[in-house]
Amino acid sequence: MIGDKMALSVPEAAKLLGIGKNLAYEAVQRGEIPSIKVGSRLLIPRVALERLLAEANGRASNRDS
């Protein structure tokens, strides 16, 4: 189950974000989505993804004020 994992694959992170897999891989390449490489696997740490979303939400809230 995705909810129990400490790190997500790029396709799993894409699904949670509601974006396509290709867009997620491109965002990882640009450094927009933090990632780590473990062997040949590219993983997105859950805590980094949650922090990224919280920061984006904070910026959106500031714009609305």
N, CA, C and O atoms as a Tripos MOL2 file, in Angstrom:
@<TRIPOS>MOLECULE
protein
  260   259    65     0     0
PROTEIN
NO_CHARGES

@<TRIPOS>ATOM
      1 N           0.8380   -1.1870    0.0000 N.3       1 MET1
      2 CA          0.0000    0.0000    0.0000 C.3       1 MET1
      3 C           0.8830    1.2500    0.0000 C.2       1 MET1
      4 O           1.8810    1.3100    0.7180 O.2       1 MET1
      5 N           0.5160    2.2350   -0.7980 N.am      2 ILE2
      6 CA          1.3120    3.4550   -0.9290 C.3       2 ILE2
      7 C           1.4130    4.2040    0.3960 C.2       2 ILE2
      8 O           2.4660    4.7630    0.7030 O.2       2 ILE2
      9 N           0.3410    4.2270    1.1880 N.am      3 GLY3
     10 CA          0.3230    4.9880    2.4250 C.3       3 GLY3
     11 C           1.3360    4.5510    3.4660 C.2       3 GLY3
     12 O           1.6610    5.3220    4.3680 O.2       3 GLY3
     13 N           1.8390    3.3360    3.3610 N.am      4 ASP4
     14 CA          2.7800    2.8150    4.3470 C.3       4 ASP4
     15 C           4.2400    3.0150    3.9560 C.2       4 ASP4
     16 O           5.1310    2.7980    4.7770 O.2       4 ASP4
     17 N           4.4950    3.4170    2.7360 N.am      5 LYS5
     18 CA          5.8700    3.5020    2.2360 C.3       5 LYS5
     19 C           6.5460    4.7960    2.6650 C.2       5 LYS5
     20 O           5.9120    5.8490    2.7420 O.2       5 LYS5
     21 N           7.8480    4.7020    2.9440 N.am      6 MET6
     22 CA          8.6330    5.8970    3.2550 C.3       6 MET6
     23 C           9.0920    6.5970    1.9820 C.2       6 MET6
     24 O           9.3820    7.7930    1.9990 O.2       6 MET6
     25 N           9.1580    5.8550    0.8780 N.am      7 ALA7
     26 CA          9.5590    6.4190   -0.4060 C.3       7 ALA7
     27 C           8.6660    5.8420   -1.4870 C.2       7 ALA7
     28 O           8.2290    4.6940   -1.3990 O.2       7 ALA7
     29 N           8.4000    6.6360   -2.4990 N.am      8 LEU8
     30 CA          7.5110    6.2490   -3.5840 C.3       8 LEU8
     31 C           8.2810    6.1670   -4.8880 C.2       8 LEU8
     32 O           9.2750    6.8660   -5.0820 O.2       8 LEU8
     33 N           7.8200    5.3180   -5.7670 N.am      9 SER9
     34 CA          8.3680    5.3280   -7.1240 C.3       9 SER9
     35 C           7.8450    6.5900   -7.8100 C.2       9 SER9
     36 O           6.8970    7.2150   -7.3340 O.2       9 SER9
     37 N           8.4530    6.9510   -8.9080 N.am     10 VAL10
     38 CA          7.9930    8.1390   -9.6430 C.3      10 VAL10
     39 C           6.5450    7.9560  -10.1120 C.2      10 VAL10
     40 O           5.7500    8.8840   -9.9640 O.2      10 VAL10
     41 N           6.1720    6.8020  -10.6710 N.am     11 PRO11
     42 CA          4.7620    6.6390  -11.0530 C.3      11 PRO11
     43 C           3.7900    6.7310   -9.8700 C.2      11 PRO11
     44 O           2.6920    7.2670  -10.0210 O.2      11 PRO11
     45 N           4.1760    6.2170   -8.7000 N.am     12 GLU12
     46 CA          3.3170    6.3260   -7.5190 C.3      12 GLU12
     47 C           3.1730    7.7830   -7.0960 C.2      12 GLU12
     48 O           2.0730    8.2300   -6.7710 O.2      12 GLU12
     49 N           4.2710    8.5200   -7.0980 N.am     13 ALA13
     50 CA          4.2150    9.9390   -6.7370 C.3      13 ALA13
     51 C           3.3640   10.7110   -7.7410 C.2      13 ALA13
     52 O           2.5950   11.5930   -7.3590 O.2      13 ALA13
     53 N           3.5020   10.3810   -9.0150 N.am     14 ALA14
     54 CA          2.7050   11.0410  -10.0530 C.3      14 ALA14
     55 C           1.2200   10.8300   -9.8050 C.2      14 ALA14
     56 O           0.4220   11.7600   -9.9230 O.2      14 ALA14
     57 N           0.8610    9.6090   -9.4630 N.am     15 LYS15
     58 CA         -0.5500    9.2900   -9.1990 C.3      15 LYS15
     59 C          -1.0750   10.1040   -8.0280 C.2      15 LYS15
     60 O          -2.1760   10.6500   -8.0950 O.2      15 LYS15
     61 N          -0.2930   10.1890   -6.9480 N.am     16 LEU16
     62 CA         -0.7080   10.9710   -5.7860 C.3      16 LEU16
     63 C          -0.8390   12.4540   -6.1100 C.2      16 LEU16
     64 O          -1.7160   13.1400   -5.5850 O.2      16 LEU16
     65 N           0.0420   12.9410   -6.9780 N.am     17 LEU17
     66 CA          0.0220   14.3540   -7.3490 C.3      17 LEU17
     67 C          -1.0400   14.6700   -8.3980 C.2      17 LEU17
     68 O          -1.3920   15.8290   -8.6140 O.2      17 LEU17
     69 N          -1.5390   13.6310   -9.0380 N.am     18 GLY18
     70 CA         -2.5440   13.8420  -10.0820 C.3      18 GLY18
     71 C          -1.9350   14.3280  -11.3870 C.2      18 GLY18
     72 O          -2.5740   15.0530  -12.1490 O.2      18 GLY18
     73 N          -0.6920   13.9230  -11.6400 N.am     19 ILE19
     74 CA         -0.0270   14.2960  -12.8840 C.3      19 ILE19
     75 C           0.4020   13.0200  -13.6040 C.2      19 ILE19
     76 O           0.3860   11.9340  -13.0240 O.2      19 ILE19
     77 N           0.7780   13.1590  -14.8500 N.am     20 GLY20
     78 CA          1.2260   12.0140  -15.6120 C.3      20 GLY20
     79 C           2.6220   11.5740  -15.2170 C.2      20 GLY20
     80 O           3.4070   12.3400  -14.6580 O.2      20 GLY20
     81 N           2.9070   10.3220  -15.5230 N.am     21 LYS21
     82 CA          4.2100    9.7460  -15.1920 C.3      21 LYS21
     83 C           5.3350   10.5000  -15.8930 C.2      21 LYS21
     84 O           6.3630   10.7840  -15.2780 O.2      21 LYS21
     85 N           5.1520   10.8270  -17.1760 N.am     22 ASN22
     86 CA          6.2000   11.5280  -17.9190 C.3      22 ASN22
     87 C           6.4860   12.9040  -17.3210 C.2      22 ASN22
     88 O           7.6430   13.3060  -17.2030 O.2      22 ASN22
     89 N           5.4300   13.6220  -16.9440 N.am     23 LEU23
     90 CA          5.6080   14.9340  -16.3220 C.3      23 LEU23
     91 C           6.3540   14.8030  -14.9990 C.2      23 LEU23
     92 O           7.1950   15.6400  -14.6720 O.2      23 LEU23
     93 N           6.0500   13.7580  -14.2440 N.am     24 ALA24
     94 CA          6.7290   13.5370  -12.9700 C.3      24 ALA24
     95 C           8.2190   13.2710  -13.1870 C.2      24 ALA24
     96 O           9.0510   13.8260  -12.4690 O.2      24 ALA24
     97 N           8.5690   12.4280  -14.1700 N.am     25 TYR25
     98 CA          9.9810   12.1690  -14.4600 C.3      25 TYR25
     99 C          10.6810   13.4610  -14.8990 C.2      25 TYR25
    100 O          11.8230   13.7070  -14.5120 O.2      25 TYR25
    101 N          10.0060   14.2820  -15.7010 N.am     26 GLU26
    102 CA         10.5980   15.5560  -16.1300 C.3      26 GLU26
    103 C          10.8220   16.4750  -14.9420 C.2      26 GLU26
    104 O          11.8560   17.1370  -14.8610 O.2      26 GLU26
    105 N           9.8650   16.5250  -14.0150 N.am     27 ALA27
    106 CA          9.9990   17.3740  -12.8280 C.3      27 ALA27
    107 C          11.1490   16.8920  -11.9410 C.2      27 ALA27
    108 O          11.8460   17.7050  -11.3350 O.2      27 ALA27
    109 N          11.3470   15.5810  -11.8620 N.am     28 VAL28
    110 CA         12.4800   15.0380  -11.1090 C.3      28 VAL28
    111 C          13.7800   15.4770  -11.7680 C.2      28 VAL28
    112 O          14.7090   15.9040  -11.0820 O.2      28 VAL28
    113 N          13.8540   15.3740  -13.0910 N.am     29 GLN29
    114 CA         15.0700   15.7670  -13.8190 C.3      29 GLN29
    115 C          15.3980   17.2440  -13.5990 C.2      29 GLN29
    116 O          16.5680   17.6120  -13.4900 O.2      29 GLN29
    117 N          14.3620   18.0930  -13.5350 N.am     30 ARG30
    118 CA         14.5550   19.5340  -13.3230 C.3      30 ARG30
    119 C          14.8170   19.8730  -11.8610 C.2      30 ARG30
    120 O          15.1700   21.0090  -11.5450 O.2      30 ARG30
    121 N          14.6490   18.9020  -10.9630 N.am     31 GLY31
    122 CA         14.8560   19.1510   -9.5450 C.3      31 GLY31
    123 C          13.6300   19.7220   -8.8530 C.2      31 GLY31
    124 O          13.7220   20.1440   -7.7010 O.2      31 GLY31
    125 N          12.4900   19.7450   -9.5210 N.am     32 GLU32
    126 CA         11.2620   20.2730   -8.9290 C.3      32 GLU32
    127 C          10.6450   19.2890   -7.9380 C.2      32 GLU32
    128 O          10.0000   19.6920   -6.9700 O.2      32 GLU32
    129 N          10.8440   18.0110   -8.1860 N.am     33 ILE33
    130 CA         10.4210   16.9630   -7.2540 C.3      33 ILE33
    131 C          11.6950   16.3270   -6.7130 C.2      33 ILE33
    132 O          12.4780   15.7700   -7.4830 O.2      33 ILE33
    133 N          11.9170   16.3990   -5.4030 N.am     34 PRO34
    134 CA         13.1340   15.8200   -4.8210 C.3      34 PRO34
    135 C          13.1380   14.2970   -4.9730 C.2      34 PRO34
    136 O          12.1060   13.6420   -4.8310 O.2      34 PRO34
    137 N          14.3080   13.7560   -5.2610 N.am     35 SER35
    138 CA         14.4080   12.3120   -5.4510 C.3      35 SER35
    139 C          15.7530   11.8040   -4.9530 C.2      35 SER35
    140 O          16.7030   12.5660   -4.7700 O.2      35 SER35
    141 N          15.8040   10.4970   -4.7410 N.am     36 ILE36
    142 CA         17.0510    9.8280   -4.4050 C.3      36 ILE36
    143 C          17.1770    8.6260   -5.3250 C.2      36 ILE36
    144 O          16.1770    8.0770   -5.7880 O.2      36 ILE36
    145 N          18.4000    8.2260   -5.5840 N.am     37 LYS37
    146 CA         18.6280    7.0450   -6.3990 C.3      37 LYS37
    147 C          19.1670    5.9450   -5.4940 C.2      37 LYS37
    148 O          20.1600    6.1360   -4.7910 O.2      37 LYS37
    149 N          18.5130    4.8110   -5.5190 N.am     38 VAL38
    150 CA         18.9320    3.6540   -4.7410 C.3      38 VAL38
    151 C          19.1630    2.5390   -5.7600 C.2      38 VAL38
    152 O          18.2200    1.9850   -6.3260 O.2      38 VAL38
    153 N          20.4240    2.2300   -5.9770 N.am     39 GLY39
    154 CA         20.7430    1.2810   -7.0360 C.3      39 GLY39
    155 C          20.2900    1.8660   -8.3550 C.2      39 GLY39
    156 O          20.6900    2.9720   -8.7190 O.2      39 GLY39
    157 N          19.4690    1.1430   -9.0640 N.am     40 SER40
    158 CA         18.9570    1.6460  -10.3390 C.3      40 SER40
    159 C          17.5810    2.2840  -10.1840 C.2      40 SER40
    160 O          17.0030    2.7540  -11.1640 O.2      40 SER40
    161 N          17.0500    2.3040   -8.9560 N.am     41 ARG41
    162 CA         15.7040    2.8520   -8.7300 C.3      41 ARG41
    163 C          15.7500    4.3220   -8.3570 C.2      41 ARG41
    164 O          16.6150    4.7620   -7.5990 O.2      41 ARG41
    165 N          14.8150    5.0650   -8.8980 N.am     42 LEU42
    166 CA         14.6370    6.4700   -8.5850 C.3      42 LEU42
    167 C          13.4350    6.5630   -7.6540 C.2      42 LEU42
    168 O          12.3300    6.1740   -8.0290 O.2      42 LEU42
    169 N          13.6430    7.0790   -6.4380 N.am     43 LEU43
    170 CA         12.5900    7.1300   -5.4310 C.3      43 LEU43
    171 C          12.3450    8.5510   -4.9530 C.2      43 LEU43
    172 O          13.2490    9.3850   -4.9280 O.2      43 LEU43
    173 N          11.1120    8.8010   -4.5800 N.am     44 ILE44
    174 CA         10.7070   10.0980   -4.0390 C.3      44 ILE44
    175 C          10.4370    9.8950   -2.5490 C.2      44 ILE44
    176 O           9.4750    9.2120   -2.1970 O.2      44 ILE44
    177 N          11.2620   10.4700   -1.6590 N.am     45 PRO45
    178 CA         10.9820   10.3300   -0.2180 C.3      45 PRO45
    179 C           9.6420   10.9750    0.1190 C.2      45 PRO45
    180 O           9.3800   12.1170   -0.2590 O.2      45 PRO45
    181 N           8.8060   10.2420    0.8270 N.am     46 ARG46
    182 CA          7.4710   10.7490    1.1700 C.3      46 ARG46
    183 C           7.5520   12.0670    1.9260 C.2      46 ARG46
    184 O           6.7890   12.9900    1.6410 O.2      46 ARG46
    185 N           8.4690   12.1680    2.8900 N.am     47 VAL47
    186 CA          8.5800   13.3900    3.6890 C.3      47 VAL47
    187 C           8.9530   14.5790    2.7980 C.2      47 VAL47
    188 O           8.4640   15.6860    3.0230 O.2      47 VAL47
    189 N           9.8000   14.3730    1.8000 N.am     48 ALA48
    190 CA         10.1810   15.4610    0.8960 C.3      48 ALA48
    191 C           8.9960   15.8840    0.0370 C.2      48 ALA48
    192 O           8.8130   17.0720   -0.2300 O.2      48 ALA48
    193 N           8.1960   14.9220   -0.3940 N.am     49 LEU49
    194 CA          7.0140   15.2260   -1.2000 C.3      49 LEU49
    195 C           5.9880   15.9850   -0.3640 C.2      49 LEU49
    196 O           5.3880   16.9490   -0.8400 O.2      49 LEU49
    197 N           5.7870   15.5610    0.8660 N.am     50 GLU50
    198 CA          4.8450   16.2500    1.7520 C.3      50 GLU50
    199 C           5.3060   17.6750    2.0350 C.2      50 GLU50
    200 O           4.4900   18.5960    2.0670 O.2      50 GLU50
    201 N           6.6240   17.8640    2.2440 N.am     51 ARG51
    202 CA          7.1720   19.2030    2.4890 C.3      51 ARG51
    203 C           6.9780   20.0940    1.2600 C.2      51 ARG51
    204 O           6.5950   21.2580    1.3810 O.2      51 ARG51
    205 N           7.2420   19.5410    0.0900 N.am     52 LEU52
    206 CA          7.0760   20.2760   -1.1630 C.3      52 LEU52
    207 C           5.6370   20.7530   -1.3200 C.2      52 LEU52
    208 O           5.3900   21.9040   -1.6780 O.2      52 LEU52
    209 N           4.6910   19.8570   -1.0500 N.am     53 LEU53
    210 CA          3.2790   20.2180   -1.1700 C.3      53 LEU53
    211 C           2.8670   21.2470   -0.1250 C.2      53 LEU53
    212 O           2.0850   22.1490   -0.4240 O.2      53 LEU53
    213 N           3.3820   21.1250    1.0990 N.am     54 ALA54
    214 CA          3.0600   22.0910    2.1470 C.3      54 ALA54
    215 C           3.5950   23.4790    1.7920 C.2      54 ALA54
    216 O           2.9170   24.4840    2.0100 O.2      54 ALA54
    217 N           4.8050   23.5330    1.2470 N.am     55 GLU55
    218 CA          5.3780   24.8180    0.8390 C.3      55 GLU55
    219 C           4.5790   25.4270   -0.3070 C.2      55 GLU55
    220 O           4.3220   26.6310   -0.3130 O.2      55 GLU55
    221 N           4.1890   24.6160   -1.2630 N.am     56 ALA56
    222 CA          3.3970   25.1070   -2.3910 C.3      56 ALA56
    223 C           2.0430   25.6080   -1.9070 C.2      56 ALA56
    224 O           1.5460   26.6250   -2.3910 O.2      56 ALA56
    225 N           1.4470   24.9030   -0.9590 N.am     57 ASN57
    226 CA          0.1750   25.3160   -0.3990 C.3      57 ASN57
    227 C           0.3150   26.6380    0.3500 C.2      57 ASN57
    228 O          -0.5690   27.4930    0.2860 O.2      57 ASN57
    229 N           1.4220   26.7990    1.0540 N.am     58 GLY58
    230 CA          1.6760   28.0540    1.7650 C.3      58 GLY58
    231 C           1.8380   29.2290    0.8150 C.2      58 GLY58
    232 O           1.3430   30.3230    1.0850 O.2      58 GLY58
    233 N           2.5250   29.0100   -0.2870 N.am     59 ARG59
    234 CA          2.6950   30.0740   -1.2930 C.3      59 ARG59
    235 C           1.3580   30.4270   -1.9150 C.2      59 ARG59
    236 O           1.0820   31.6020   -2.1550 O.2      59 ARG59
    237 N           0.5220   29.4310   -2.1810 N.am     60 ALA60
    238 CA         -0.7960   29.6880   -2.7710 C.3      60 ALA60
    239 C          -1.6730   30.4640   -1.7910 C.2      60 ALA60
    240 O          -2.4170   31.3550   -2.2020 O.2      60 ALA60
    241 N          -1.5950   30.1360   -0.5020 N.am     61 SER61
    242 CA         -2.3840   30.8320    0.5090 C.3      61 SER61
    243 C          -1.9440   32.2860    0.6270 C.2      61 SER61
    244 O          -2.7810   33.1700    0.8030 O.2      61 SER61
    245 N          -0.6540   32.5420    0.5330 N.am     62 ASN62
    246 CA         -0.1370   33.9070    0.6190 C.3      62 ASN62
    247 C          -0.6000   34.7480   -0.5610 C.2      62 ASN62
    248 O          -0.8710   35.9390   -0.4070 O.2      62 ASN62
    249 N          -0.6940   34.1410   -1.7320 N.am     63 ARG63
    250 CA         -1.1490   34.8700   -2.9150 C.3      63 ARG63
    251 C          -2.6120   35.2380   -2.7960 C.2      63 ARG63
    252 O          -3.0320   36.2900   -3.2780 O.2      63 ARG63
    253 N          -3.3880   34.3820   -2.1610 N.am     64 ASP64
    254 CA         -4.8230   34.6090   -2.0240 C.3      64 ASP64
    255 C          -5.1480   35.6730   -0.9960 C.2      64 ASP64
    256 O          -6.2520   36.2160   -0.9990 O.2      64 ASP64
    257 N          -4.2070   35.9800   -0.1160 N.am     65 SER65
    258 CA         -4.4550   36.9480    0.9710 C.3      65 SER65
    259 C          -4.4290   38.3600    0.4750 C.2      65 SER65
    260 O          -4.6190   39.2920    1.2570 O.2      65 SER65
@<TRIPOS>BOND
     1     1     2 1
     2     2     3 1
     3     3     4 2
     4     3     5 am
     5     5     6 1
     6     6     7 1
     7     7     8 2
     8     7     9 am
     9     9    10 1
    10    10    11 1
    11    11    12 2
    12    11    13 am
    13    13    14 1
    14    14    15 1
    15    15    16 2
    16    15    17 am
    17    17    18 1
    18    18    19 1
    19    19    20 2
    20    19    21 am
    21    21    22 1
    22    22    23 1
    23    23    24 2
    24    23    25 am
    25    25    26 1
    26    26    27 1
    27    27    28 2
    28    27    29 am
    29    29    30 1
    30    30    31 1
    31    31    32 2
    32    31    33 am
    33    33    34 1
    34    34    35 1
    35    35    36 2
    36    35    37 am
    37    37    38 1
    38    38    39 1
    39    39    40 2
    40    39    41 am
    41    41    42 1
    42    42    43 1
    43    43    44 2
    44    43    45 am
    45    45    46 1
    46    46    47 1
    47    47    48 2
    48    47    49 am
    49    49    50 1
    50    50    51 1
    51    51    52 2
    52    51    53 am
    53    53    54 1
    54    54    55 1
    55    55    56 2
    56    55    57 am
    57    57    58 1
    58    58    59 1
    59    59    60 2
    60    59    61 am
    61    61    62 1
    62    62    63 1
    63    63    64 2
    64    63    65 am
    65    65    66 1
    66    66    67 1
    67    67    68 2
    68    67    69 am
    69    69    70 1
    70    70    71 1
    71    71    72 2
    72    71    73 am
    73    73    74 1
    74    74    75 1
    75    75    76 2
    76    75    77 am
    77    77    78 1
    78    78    79 1
    79    79    80 2
    80    79    81 am
    81    81    82 1
    82    82    83 1
    83    83    84 2
    84    83    85 am
    85    85    86 1
    86    86    87 1
    87    87    88 2
    88    87    89 am
    89    89    90 1
    90    90    91 1
    91    91    92 2
    92    91    93 am
    93    93    94 1
    94    94    95 1
    95    95    96 2
    96    95    97 am
    97    97    98 1
    98    98    99 1
    99    99   100 2
   100    99   101 am
   101   101   102 1
   102   102   103 1
   103   103   104 2
   104   103   105 am
   105   105   106 1
   106   106   107 1
   107   107   108 2
   108   107   109 am
   109   109   110 1
   110   110   111 1
   111   111   112 2
   112   111   113 am
   113   113   114 1
   114   114   115 1
   115   115   116 2
   116   115   117 am
   117   117   118 1
   118   118   119 1
   119   119   120 2
   120   119   121 am
   121   121   122 1
   122   122   123 1
   123   123   124 2
   124   123   125 am
   125   125   126 1
   126   126   127 1
   127   127   128 2
   128   127   129 am
   129   129   130 1
   130   130   131 1
   131   131   132 2
   132   131   133 am
   133   133   134 1
   134   134   135 1
   135   135   136 2
   136   135   137 am
   137   137   138 1
   138   138   139 1
   139   139   140 2
   140   139   141 am
   141   141   142 1
   142   142   143 1
   143   143   144 2
   144   143   145 am
   145   145   146 1
   146   146   147 1
   147   147   148 2
   148   147   149 am
   149   149   150 1
   150   150   151 1
   151   151   152 2
   152   151   153 am
   153   153   154 1
   154   154   155 1
   155   155   156 2
   156   155   157 am
   157   157   158 1
   158   158   159 1
   159   159   160 2
   160   159   161 am
   161   161   162 1
   162   162   163 1
   163   163   164 2
   164   163   165 am
   165   165   166 1
   166   166   167 1
   167   167   168 2
   168   167   169 am
   169   169   170 1
   170   170   171 1
   171   171   172 2
   172   171   173 am
   173   173   174 1
   174   174   175 1
   175   175   176 2
   176   175   177 am
   177   177   178 1
   178   178   179 1
   179   179   180 2
   180   179   181 am
   181   181   182 1
   182   182   183 1
   183   183   184 2
   184   183   185 am
   185   185   186 1
   186   186   187 1
   187   187   188 2
   188   187   189 am
   189   189   190 1
   190   190   191 1
   191   191   192 2
   192   191   193 am
   193   193   194 1
   194   194   195 1
   195   195   196 2
   196   195   197 am
   197   197   198 1
   198   198   199 1
   199   199   200 2
   200   199   201 am
   201   201   202 1
   202   202   203 1
   203   203   204 2
   204   203   205 am
   205   205   206 1
   206   206   207 1
   207   207   208 2
   208   207   209 am
   209   209   210 1
   210   210   211 1
   211   211   212 2
   212   211   213 am
   213   213   214 1
   214   214   215 1
   215   215   216 2
   216   215   217 am
   217   217   218 1
   218   218   219 1
   219   219   220 2
   220   219   221 am
   221   221   222 1
   222   222   223 1
   223   223   224 2
   224   223   225 am
   225   225   226 1
   226   226   227 1
   227   227   228 2
   228   227   229 am
   229   229   230 1
   230   230   231 1
   231   231   232 2
   232   231   233 am
   233   233   234 1
   234   234   235 1
   235   235   236 2
   236   235   237 am
   237   237   238 1
   238   238   239 1
   239   239   240 2
   240   239   241 am
   241   241   242 1
   242   242   243 1
   243   243   244 2
   244   243   245 am
   245   245   246 1
   246   246   247 1
   247   247   248 2
   248   247   249 am
   249   249   250 1
   250   250   251 1
   251   251   252 2
   252   251   253 am
   253   253   254 1
   254   254   255 1
   255   255   256 2
   256   255   257 am
   257   257   258 1
   258   258   259 1
   259   259   260 2
@<TRIPOS>SUBSTRUCTURE
     1 MET1         2 RESIDUE 1 A MET
     2 ILE2         6 RESIDUE 1 A ILE
     3 GLY3        10 RESIDUE 1 A GLY
     4 ASP4        14 RESIDUE 1 A ASP
     5 LYS5        18 RESIDUE 1 A LYS
     6 MET6        22 RESIDUE 1 A MET
     7 ALA7        26 RESIDUE 1 A ALA
     8 LEU8        30 RESIDUE 1 A LEU
     9 SER9        34 RESIDUE 1 A SER
    10 VAL10       38 RESIDUE 1 A VAL
    11 PRO11       42 RESIDUE 1 A PRO
    12 GLU12       46 RESIDUE 1 A GLU
    13 ALA13       50 RESIDUE 1 A ALA
    14 ALA14       54 RESIDUE 1 A ALA
    15 LYS15       58 RESIDUE 1 A LYS
    16 LEU16       62 RESIDUE 1 A LEU
    17 LEU17       66 RESIDUE 1 A LEU
    18 GLY18       70 RESIDUE 1 A GLY
    19 ILE19       74 RESIDUE 1 A ILE
    20 GLY20       78 RESIDUE 1 A GLY
    21 LYS21       82 RESIDUE 1 A LYS
    22 ASN22       86 RESIDUE 1 A ASN
    23 LEU23       90 RESIDUE 1 A LEU
    24 ALA24       94 RESIDUE 1 A ALA
    25 TYR25       98 RESIDUE 1 A TYR
    26 GLU26      102 RESIDUE 1 A GLU
    27 ALA27      106 RESIDUE 1 A ALA
    28 VAL28      110 RESIDUE 1 A VAL
    29 GLN29      114 RESIDUE 1 A GLN
    30 ARG30      118 RESIDUE 1 A ARG
    31 GLY31      122 RESIDUE 1 A GLY
    32 GLU32      126 RESIDUE 1 A GLU
    33 ILE33      130 RESIDUE 1 A ILE
    34 PRO34      134 RESIDUE 1 A PRO
    35 SER35      138 RESIDUE 1 A SER
    36 ILE36      142 RESIDUE 1 A ILE
    37 LYS37      146 RESIDUE 1 A LYS
    38 VAL38      150 RESIDUE 1 A VAL
    39 GLY39      154 RESIDUE 1 A GLY
    40 SER40      158 RESIDUE 1 A SER
    41 ARG41      162 RESIDUE 1 A ARG
    42 LEU42      166 RESIDUE 1 A LEU
    43 LEU43      170 RESIDUE 1 A LEU
    44 ILE44      174 RESIDUE 1 A ILE
    45 PRO45      178 RESIDUE 1 A PRO
    46 ARG46      182 RESIDUE 1 A ARG
    47 VAL47      186 RESIDUE 1 A VAL
    48 ALA48      190 RESIDUE 1 A ALA
    49 LEU49      194 RESIDUE 1 A LEU
    50 GLU50      198 RESIDUE 1 A GLU
    51 ARG51      202 RESIDUE 1 A ARG
    52 LEU52      206 RESIDUE 1 A LEU
    53 LEU53      210 RESIDUE 1 A LEU
    54 ALA54      214 RESIDUE 1 A ALA
    55 GLU55      218 RESIDUE 1 A GLU
    56 ALA56      222 RESIDUE 1 A ALA
    57 ASN57      226 RESIDUE 1 A ASN
    58 GLY58      230 RESIDUE 1 A GLY
    59 ARG59      234 RESIDUE 1 A ARG
    60 ALA60      238 RESIDUE 1 A ALA
    61 SER61      242 RESIDUE 1 A SER
    62 ASN62      246 RESIDUE 1 A ASN
    63 ARG63      250 RESIDUE 1 A ARG
    64 ASP64      254 RESIDUE 1 A ASP
    65 SER65      258 RESIDUE 1 A SER
